[in-house]
Amino acid sequence: MDRQIVKPSILPGFMELLPADQIAFNQMLDTIRTNFERFGFIPLDTPTIEKADVLLAKGGGETEKQVYQFTKGDNDLVLRFDLTVPLARYVAQHFPELAFPFRRYHIGKVFRGERNQKGRFREFYQCDIDIIGANKLSLINDAEIPSIIYATFKGLGFDSFTIRINNRKLLNGFFDSLNIEDRSGVLRTIDKLDKIGTEAVIEELQKLGVSGAAVDRILDFIGIKGSNEAILTSLQKLAIPNPLFNEGLEELAQVIHYIKCFNVPEGNLAIDLTIARGLDYYTGTIYETILNNYPGIGSVCSGGRYDNLAGYYTKQQLPGVGISIGLTRLFYQIQEAKIIELNQASTLAQVLIVPMNTDIEASIAVANRLREAGIVAELYFEETKLDKKISYANKLGIPFVIFLGEDELQSGLLSLKEMATGEQSRMDVEGIIAKIKS
């Protein structure tokens, strides 16, 4: 009886890459990790599967409707849907053992059962950093975050991007001055301005019961433009007699001042009063980063300040500030738009060693020496025609091939072929090391 062949496939909304793309993805991930570590952030990983009653302690919300939840025996389990809630659980659980401010980074997969659509994923990598304080956290941390965003995106190869910044206290205080009750609804509506446009925002605000005069004031407010200093001056001139507004304005001015001290160029930083961030737990500084030439992609890095990270797990006050990069979606968008040049090789090997006789031990010895010198070397053991061996190196994009036959063994000079030019030369192992590293 013939065995039935099952057609290989994966679920929609999950990314699976070919070798060249996976190498490019890993290089981006490594760049992000390196930059996070340069700023003193500590690596953290939490379980992919958590207890449902712990992870879903908050209850409700659109994200939690999309959570992957299942049972195993008597256990009610969920796949983590972000990296922030596991962080809250972790800090509350290990509070006595941690040093504060606690600076952690976490790069890992999260899972959401979203509606399948192009560019949205159900399994995706997030790259998060957060700084958590015990009872208090200096505002200067809010200024350091944009410097990390700047260094990271420059390291990824981007030049034209803008870190947009605002303050939720400023927004909430302004809405208080207009006697607006549903501040959260207004914030969520303003946050959609880039997606739905001004007319649709006006319509939604009116549906929320905001008066025509208040709508005009809101549009005038979020329409304040100019340099960062000019915007701060315009906000001061409004002279709004609201303590929360003035506290937010003072915080924003202080954060902008210290961001300059971190050497973030003016051209990469902009106060944008339309930035609201839809999540309710942001309470102060908020960030969104956009690629200037590709505004349709939306924010590629976002986050902000929150008053209490772990309120559902502890009575300890844990203020924090952080950001998140959705790496899977960012990588997908880069591929689609061809924004930056990605790695094209399908291997990490720098050189392929091809034995031309039965003396395999000599080829292994050469590979050992190259690897000791920090060169990624691959050995080809298959018995096949020389053309096929060369084709293998070409298909993977391996830049050098070493041929090791009787002549090479007797002379001690190996044949080295540079695949890009076809040039072939003879030299000893140390000479090959020097050439490959040059």
N, C-alpha and C positions, 0 to 999 in steps of 0.2 A: 504493500500500500504506500503510495506516494505521500510524503509529508506535505501538508498544506503550507504554502508560503504566505506569511503575513506582510502586507505592504507596509514598509517602514514610514512612520510619520510622527509628528509631535503635535501637541495641542496648540491651537491658536493663542497668541498673546505671550508666547515664550520664545526667547531669542536663543538661537543656536548658530554658531559661527564656524566658517571654514578656517583652516589654520592661519592664513595671512591676516584675516580680520581678528582672530582671537589674539594673535601676537600684538597687533595694534591696540586692541582693547586693553590687554594686560599692561602695555607700556603707558597708556593713559592712567590706568589704575595705580601703577607704580609711581608715576609723577605726582599724583594727588597724595598718595601715602607719604612720599618723601617730603613734600611741602608741609603737610600736617606735622610730621615729626620734627622738621626744622624749627617749628614754633613751639616745641616742647610738649606736644600733645601725646598722651599715653594710649597705646592700642587697647581696645576692648572688644571682646566678642561675647555675645549672649546666645542662648539656645535658639535655634530656628523655631522650635515648638515650645510653647508656653502653656501654663494652666489658663483655661478660659476665664475662670472667675477672677484671676489676678490681672491678666492683660486687658480684659474688658471691664475693669472696675468702674470706669467712667460711665459706660453705657451709652447707647444711642449714637447719633452721628452718621453721616453718609459713609465714611470710610469703614466703620465697623459693620455696616450692612454688607460690605464686600469681603469680609474676612472669611478665610478658609477655616471652617470649624468641623471637628470630627471627634468621635469617641473611640477609645481603645480600652477595652475592659470597663472598669468603673471610672476611667479618667475622661474628663471633658477637656479637649485640647484645641488650640488654635495655632496656625502659622503666624509669625509676627508680621504685622502689616506696616510697621515703620520701625525706626531705630530709637525713637524718642521715648515711647512708652516702656520698652525694655530698659532703657537707661534710667528712667524714673524708678522702676522696680529695683534695679541693681543698686542705685545710690541709697535708697531707703533700706534695703536689705543689708548692705555692707557699710553703712554710714560710720560706725566706730572705727573701721579699719582703713578708711580713706583719708587722704590729706586734702584739705580745702584751701584755696579753690581747686576743685577737681577738674583737670583738663583732659578730656578723653577724645579720641577719634575712633570711629567705628565704620568699617567698610564691609558691607555684607548684603546678602539677598533678602528682600522682603516680598510679600505676596499679597495681591489684592485681586479679587474676582471681579474686575472691571468689565464693562461692555467691550467686546472686541472691536478695536478700530485701529487704523494705521497709526503707528508711532506711539501707541499706548500698550503697556505690557502688564501681564498678570504676575510675572516673576521678574524682578529687576534689582540691580545693584543701587544702593544708596551709599553716599560717602558723607558722613556727618562729623562735625566737630561741635563740642559744647564745652562751656566753662561754667561750672556749678559752684556757687558759694554757699556757705553755711550762715544763714541769717542775713548776710549782706554780700554784695559783689560790686566792686568799683566800676564806675561808668567807663573808665578808660579801657576796660575789656571790650566794650562795644566799639571802641575806635580801633582796636587791634584786629578785629574780625575782618574789616575791609582790606587790611594789609595782607591777610592770609588769602583772601579771595583774589586779590591782585597778583600775588606771587604765584598762586596755583594756576590761574588762567594764562599768565605769561609763560609759565613752564609748559603748559599744554600746547603752546604755539599760537595763541590768540593775541592780537594786538589791539583791535578795535572793539572794545567792550566797555560798558558803563555799569558801575555799581551804583544803583539808585537807592537812596536812603530817605527815611521819614521817621516820624515818631508817633506812636498811637496815642500818647497823652495829649499831644498837640491836636490831633484829630478829635479825640473824645471831648477835650475841653472846648474846642470850637463848636461841636454839636451841642454841648451843654448850653453854650451861650445863645444858641438858636432854639432852646427848649425842645430839642428832638429827643423823644423817648426811646425809639428803637435804634440805638446807636449801632448795634451789631448788624442790623439789617442794612443800614446806610453804608457801613463800612464794606460789607460784602458787595453792595451794588457799585460803589466807587471802584472797588478792586476789579470790576469787570469792564471798566471804561475802554481799555485797549481792545477788548474782544468784541463788545457789542456796540460801541460808539456812543456819542453824547446824547442823541435823541432817545435811544433806548434806555440810557441811564436816567434821563429826566422822567420818562414814563414809569420806570420802576420806583423812583423816589416818590412820585406822586401816589402810586399805589400803596406805598408805605405810610401815606398820610402826611408827607412833608408838604408844607404850604408852598405856593408859587414863589413868594418872597424868599423863603428859606432855600429853595432850590437854586434861585439866582445867586444867593450869597455863597452857597456851596460851590457852584460852578466858578464863580469869581475867585474863590479861595484856592481851589485845586488848579486854577489856571495861572497862578502866580509863577512867572518864569524869570530866567536870568541866571547870573552866576550864583554860586552858593552864598557868597557874601550879600549879593543883592537880594536874594530871596529872604535871608535872615533879617535884613534891614526892613523889607516890606512887611514881614510878619510882626516885627517890633512896632512898626508904624500903625498896625491895626489897633493896638492898645486895647485888646480884648480883656475885660476885667474878670477873668476866670482863672483861679489858682492852678487848675490842672493844665490849662492851655499854656500858661506862663512857665510852669515846671517843665512841660514838654519842649517848649522853645529854648529854655536854658540848657536842657540836656542835649538837644540837637546842636546848638551852637558849640557846646563843650566837646561833643563827639567829633564834629567837623574840625575843630582846632587840633585835636590830638591825632586825627587821621593824617593831617599834614605832617605831623612829627614822625609818623611811620613811613613817610616818603611815598605815599600814594599820589600819583600825578593828578592834577586838577582835571585833566581831560578824561580820566577814568572814573570820576566820582561826581554825582549830581544829586542834590536834594530834589525830590520829586514828590509833590504833595498828593499825587494821585495814588501812590503806593499805600495800600491799606492792609494787605495780607488778610485773607478771609478767616484764618483760624482765630478763635476767640482768646486763646491763652497768651497771645502776644500783648504785652502791656507797655512797651517803651519803644526803643529803637527797632526799626524793621528794615530789611534789605531785600532787594531783588537785583539780579545781574542779567543784563541782556547783551547779546551780540549785536553791535550797531548796524551791521549790514544785513542782518537776518532777523528783524523784529518779529516776524511771523512765528518764529520758534518759541517765543515767550521767554520766561525767566529760566535761566540755566543754573542758577544758584540762588537760594532764598533762605530767609530765616529771620531771627530777631531776638529781642529780650523778653523774658517772661518772669513773673514774680515768684511763682511757686511750681517747681517741676513736679514734685511728688506728693501733692496734696491728697491723693487718694490712697497713699501708702504710709504716710507718716505725718505727725503733727509738727515735725521739724520744718522750718521755713527754708526752702532751697531755691533761691533766685538763680537764674542762669541766662546765658546768651549763646546762640549757636546758629549754624547754617547747615544746609544739606544740598548736595549735588546729586541729581538723578543721573548716574553715569550711563546706564543702559539707554535711556531716552536720548541723552546728549550724544552718545556714540552713534545711535541710529540717525539722528538729525545731521550729524557731521557727514556720515556716509551719503545720505540722500542729497544734501546740498553741496557736497564736495568743498566744504569750507576750508579745511586745512589738509595738507598732504599726509596721508596715513601710510604706515609701513606696508610694503607690497610683497615682502618675502614670506614664504610659507614655512620657514624654519628659522631657528635661532643659530644654527650652525654657521661658523665662519669659514670652515674648511672641511672638505670631504677627503678622507684618506682611502685610496683604492689600492689594495694589494694586487700585484700583477703576477704573483706566483703563490706557491703553497706555504711560504714562510710568513704565516699570519702573526707570529710572535713579534717580528720586527715592526710590523705595522701597529700593533698594539702598543709597543714601546714608544713609537713616535707620537701616537695619540696621547699616551700618558704624559709625555714631556710637554706637549702643546697645552694640555689641560692644566698642568702645574703652572704654566706661564699665564693662565687666565684666558686662554683661547678656547672657544666652543668648537670642539672637534667631533666629527662623526665618522665612523668606520663603515665601509660598504663590504659586506661579507658574501653577498650573493654571487653565484657563478653564472655569469651571463656575458654577452658581448660588450666590448668597450664602448660602443656607441650608446648602448642602453645605460651604462653607468654615467656617461657624460650627460645624457638626456635627463637622468634623475637629478643631477646637480642643477641643471638648467631649470627644470620644472620647479624645484624648491627655491631657487634663487640663491644658492650657495656661491659665494664670490670666488673661492679658491678650491682647487682640487690638487691633491698630492698623489703622484703615481709612484709606487714602490715595487720595482722589479729587481732582476738579478744585477743589472748594471748599477742601479742605485745602491744596492746592498754592498757591492764590491768597492765602489768609489766613495761611499759615504755622502754623496751628493744626491739629493732627492729632486725629482721633477715636479715643479710647481707650475700649474696653469692658472692664469688670471682669467676668469670666465668672461668678464665684460669686454676684454680686448682680444682674447685668444692668445695673448703672449705667454710663452712657455720658457722657463729658465730653470737652471740647476743650482742648488745651494744646499748647505747643511741645515740641520734643524734650527740652530740658533739664528741663522740668516732668515729662515722662513718666519720665525717668531717676530724678528725685527720688522720684516716687510709687512706682515699682516697687521701689526700694531701701529705702523707708520700712518 
